[in-house]
Amino acid sequence: MTSRSTRIGAPSVRSRHAVLATLTVGLLALTACSSGSGTDGSATQAGSTGGAAGGPVTLTLATFNQFGYEELIPEFEKSHPNIKVTHKKAATSNEARDNFFTRLSAGSGMADVEAVEVDWLPEMLQYSDKFTDLNTPDVAGRWLDWKAKAATDSDGHLIGYGTDSGPEAICYRSDLFKKAGLPSDRESVAKLFGNTWESYFAAGKQFKAKSKVPFFDSIGATYQGMVNQIPAAYENPSDDSITATDNADVKKVYDQVIQAGITDGLSAKLQQWGDDWTASFQKDGFATMLCPGWMVGVIEGNAKGVKGWDVANTFPGGGGNWGGSYLTVPKQSAHPKEAQILASWLTAPEQQIKAFKKVGAFPSQKQALESPDLLSFKVASFNDAPTGQIFADRAKAVTMTPYKGAHYFAINDAMQQALTRVEQGTSPQESWDKWVGDVKALG
């Protein structure tokens, strides 16, 4: 499913860089003997059309967090009785990424269908020859143009089928707003938040003056929404050179989020995806959070029994997309034909609407976005919020897709660690300087 952002507390960027260097050497060594590749680049491994004598095959599907596939897999198996699916799910995008590149480098051990998160998709595309070209006439035009383009390599091969996208709104606790004497219905709250970061933080100051509950969960999570609105935050699109430390827009966002979260005291200082963050949903831990469509399902799971969550149909800066994933078929697969059938079926509009209803994974398929079934959907536990229509509106507000090159994941991971250090007491300048050093260590 999606981003689920970089989990704070991951290994340092320096150790990640060392791992990447090792992986790169291994991958380059494999270039001349790409697994199962024929002269036309198609997968030709034995067994690619099924088991012995055309018998049933078992496919492995590797995802992370919540893609909403638990109920879809049995449905697929029922309609495809010759294929069984074993689902392996990593806890975080970071864990999935480490598994992915380690097994890619080793030349074995990858699942038949591997999920790839958008922030490390550029890294994977460096080795696109290790993956099946998924271009077929029946999927042409299925996705939003930018979604398919991001997974297309320089030779025009479609390396991944798009799953969800992450148009952003703001989720909030209407009960805490009402208790603070502020507007609590979603239309009034949307007006209170406004459509700029300045107006959102100003609303936070109003809330803080009347409540002891922190306004948002973390500066790291808030920064993520802000940096995703910078066209090229960390790398130069023309040559992929690293420009992060000299980008004035990055420094401005860094300063702005620290001012709001630390100086003005709006942050709960929680590491998103950490145990304290998860537990805080049951303890009035914070009042608002940036909320891509998939986050609704995360909140539902963490806030069971807690009443008051709702969604405001607005987003600072006008529009933003956080996250989105792809399903790929490595050439390591012994069953690439069946794997492609599974990936295509899971990313079809009908299945994506079902996944959205289950976990909030907002579709990236054109047909799904126009479906009355999607647009009429409401979430009972969010005060019957019409999330289908809200996130469709938010998707239309996205006017720019930020450039993310091969170093994006490592640079952003280092930034998340820098922001966490500030929340733990390190001075903003000292933490910034360390981030600069970490980025320069990437080369």
N, C-alpha and C positions, 0 to 999 in steps of 0.2 A: 504494500500500500504506500505509504509515503514516508516522507522524510523522517518524521519523528526526530528531527534534528540530530545534531551530534550530541551524544550523551556526555555530559560533563563528567570529568573524572576518568576519561579515557587515557591511554598511554600518551606520554608527551609527544609533541610533534617531532622532536629529535629522534626518539626511538622509532616513531612511525616512519621517518625518513630512512632510517637504517634498514627497516623491514622492506620498504618500497625498493630500495637499492638492490637488496638481495633478490626480491621478486623479479625485478627487471632483468637481472642477469639470467635468472632461470627461464624467463619467458623468451628472451632473445635466443637462448640456446635451443628453444623448441621451435623457433620460427621455421626452420627448414624442414621440419617433420610434423607439420600440423596434423593433429589426430584426425584420422578418418577423412582426409580431404582427397578428392579425385582431381583430375586435371581441370575440371570446370569449377572447382572450389566447393562442390556440393559434398555433403556427408555421405560416405560410402562404407561405413563400418558394417561388419557382419551383424545380422539380426536387426537391421534398421526397419524391417517391415514386420517384425513380430518375433515371437519365440520360435522354438523348434516346430517345424511343419506348420507354421502359421498359427501356433497356439497363442494363448494370452500373454501379454507382456505386463511388467510392472514398471511404472515410471516413478522417479523421485521428483518432488517439487519442493524447492527451497525458497522460503519467504522469511519475513521478519515482522515483528509487531503484529498488527491486525490488518489482514487483507480482506477479511470477510469470506474466506474460501471454505470454512469448516462445513457449511451446509451445501455448498456448491459441488464439492468433490463427490459426495455420494450421488448427486444428481447426474454428474458427468459419467460416473461409472455405470449408472443404470442405462444411460443412453449410448454408452460405448462399452458393451459387456466384454469386449476383448482386451480392455485396458484397465489395470488397477493402478491406483495412485497412492504412494506413500508421501505424506506431507511432513517436511522437516521445517521447523520454525525457530529462527534465532530470536533472542529477546530484544535486540536493538539493531539498528542499521550498522553501527560500528562492528558488532560481532559478525553480522552477515558479510560485511565487506572484508574483514580479516579472513574468514573462511573462504570466501570467493577467490581472492587473489592468491592465497596460499595453495589452494587446490588447482587453480589455473596454472600457477608456476610449476607445480609438481607434474602436471600433465595427466592427472587422474584424480578421481574422487569427487568431481563436480556432479551436481544433480542433473537430471535430464532437462529440467526447466529451472532456471535460476532467476530469482528476482533481483533487480538492480535498482538502487535508489538514485534519484536524479543527480544528487550532489557528487556521486562517484561514477556516474555514467561516463564523463569525459575520460577518466582513467581507463575504464574498460574499453572504450573505443580505440585506444592506442593498439589494442590487440584484437581488432574486429575480425581478423582472419581466423581466429580461434572459435568463431561463432557462426551458426547457420544464417544465411541470408533468408529472411522471413517474408520477402516480397512475394505476394501472390495476387492474382486479379481479384479474388473475393474479399481482400481486406483493403484494397485501394480506396482511399478517401474516407476510411472509417474514422480517423482521428482528426482533431484540430490540427491545422497545418504545423504549428510550432511544436506540437507534441511529437509528431512523426519525424520532423526535421531533426530534432535533437538526437534521435536514435539512428540516424542515417549516416553512414561513414562517407569518406571522401570519394569512394567508388560507386556510391549510390545504393549500397546494400542496406536494407532495413534490418538492423541487428536486434531490435527489441520491439515487442508489442506493448503499447502504452496501457497501463492500468488506470490509475486515478490521477487527478490533478488536485491542487490545493488552494483554490480561491479562498481568500481570508475575509472573515468578519470579526466581530468581537463578542466573545461569550462573557456573560456577567451574572452575578447573583442578584436577582431582583429583590429578594427578601432583605439582603444587606443594604441595598440602596434605599428601600422603603424605610428601614429602621433608622437610616441616617437622615431621613427627611428629604431625600432627593427623588426626582422622577424615577419610576421603576418599570413602566411599561416600555416595550421594546422601541416603539416609535419615538417616545420622548427621550429615551436614553440615547438613541442614535443621534438625535439633535444635540444632546448634551455633549457627547463625545466629539461631534463635528467630523470633519474629514481631513484634519491636519494633525501632525504629531503634537504641535503646540496646543491645539484644542483638547486633544486626548489627555495630555499631561495636566492641563489646567483643570479638567474635570477631576483628575486624580487628586489635585490639591483641595478641591471642594469636598471630595469624599473624605480625605484624610482629616479635614478640620472637624468632621462630625462622626468619625468612626475610628476605632483602634485597630481595625482590620486592614492589613496592607492592601494597596490598590491593585497591584499586579504581581505575578508569581516570581519573575526573575528578570534581571537586566539582560541576561543572555538570550532568553526567549524573545524579549521585546526587540533587542538588537537584530535578531534574525529577520523579523518582519521589516525592519528599516533597511537593512543592507540589501535585501532582495529587491528594493526599489532603485538601487544604483545600477545603471546599465552595465558597467564593467568595473566591479569593485576591486578585484584583486589581480587581474591579468589583462594584458593587451590582446584584444581579439585578433589583431592582424598577425601576431607572431607568438602569442602565448607567453610572452615575457612577463615576469612578475612586477607589478606596479603598485601593489597593495600599500606598502609603507609610505609611498609618496602621494597617495591619493587623498586629497583634501576632503573629499566627501566621506571617506571612511573615518577619518579623524573627527569630522564634525558629528557623525552619527555616534561614534564612541563617546565623545564628550557629552552629547545631548542625553544619551540614555543613562550615563552615570550621574549627570545633574539631576535627572528626574528620579532615578531609582535610589541613589545613595544620598546626595545632598538634600533633596526634597523629601526623602524618606518614603517613596512610594512602593519600593520593592519588598517582597517577602523574603528575598535572598535565598530562594530555593533552587536547587539544581534540577532542572526539568528531567524527568524520568528516574530521578533518585527516589529512594525509599521515603524520605521526609516529604518530598513533593507529592508522592502518591498518597501518603497518609493525610496530608493537609486538606484534602478534599472532604474529609470527614470532620475537620476541626475548624471550619471557617478560616482556612489558611490565607485566602486572598479573595478579592471581589471581582476581578476581571482578568482576562487573558486573551492574547491574540489567538484567533480560532479559525484555522483552515477547516474545511468540511470534515476531514477525518478526525479532528480533535473532539467532535461531538461524541463519537463513540468512546473515545478514551475517557472523557469526563463522565459519561454514563456509567462506565465500568468502575471508575474510582469513587464516584459520588452516589452509590446506591443508597437509597433511603433519604438522601438530602434533597429537599425541595427548594426551588428558587432559581435554578439555572435557566437562562434564556439566551437568545442570540440577537444582537443589534445589527441591523442591515446597514453597516457603514464600515469603513476602514481608513485609518490615517494615511494620508498621502494619496487617497483616491482608490487605489486597488493594489492588490499584491497576491502572489502565488507562493505558497510554501509547501514544497514537496511534490510528490508524484513519482511513480515507479514504472518499471518495465519488466516484462518477462522475456528472457532470452533462452536460446537453445544452444549450449556449448557443443562443439564438434566432438567432445569426449563422449557424448551420449551414444549408446549402442542402439537407440531407438529414436533417431531424429524425426522421422515421419510422424510417429505417434506423439512425440513431444510437441511438435509444431501444432498438431491437432488440439492438444490440451491447451497450449498457450493461446491459440486462436479462440477457442471456445470460452475460456475464462475471461478474455478481454472483449468479447462480443457485447454489444449494447445491452442486450437482455440480462446478461449476467452482471454487468457493471451496475445496473439499476438495483439488482438484488443485493449486491455488495454495499451499495450506498445505504440502502434501507437497514442493513444489518450493522454496519460499523461507520457509516458516514463517509466512505471513500467516494469522493465526488467524481463522476465519470469524465473521461477526456474524449469520449466518442461523440461525434456530431449528432447522430441519430438519438442517442440517449438524452442529450441536452434539450431536445425538442419534445421529449415524451411527456404526455400529460401525467403518466404514472410517476415520473420524477417530480414534476413541477407541483403536483398536488400533495406531495408527501409532507407529513408533519411528525414531530417527535413529541410524544405525550409527556415524557419526563422533563422536557424543556418548555413547559407551559404551552404545549401544542404549537411550538414555533414552526412556521412553514419553511423548514430548512431547504427543501427542494427549490423553492422559489428564491429564497434569500441567497443561497450559494450560486444559483444561476445568475442572479443579478450581480453578485460579486465577481463571477467569472467574466461577465461583460465589462466590468470596470478595469480589468487587467489589460493594459495597453502596451506593456513592455516585458520582454523576456530577458532577464539579466544573463550576461555571458559568464559561463562557468567553464574554465579550462581544466587541464589535467592536474593543476596544483590547488584547485579550489578547496577540495575537501580538507587537505592538510592545513592550509592557511586559515580556513574558517574554524577548524578544530582548535588551532592555537589561539584564535581570538576568543572562542568560548572559554578556554582556560584562563585567558587574561581577564575576562569579565568576572569569572568566578573568583579569581584572586582578589579583585577589588571588593567584591561582596564579603570576602573573608578578612578584609582589613588592609590589604596592600594598597599603597597610594596609586591613584590612576596613572601618574607619570611613570612610576617605577614599573607598573604592570605593562604599560604601553611599550616601554623600552625593551622589556624582556620579549614581548611579542615581536618587535622589530628584529631582535636577534634571532628568534626562532624562525621567522620568515626568511631571513637572509641565509640561514643554515640550509634552506631547501635548495639553494644554488641559483 
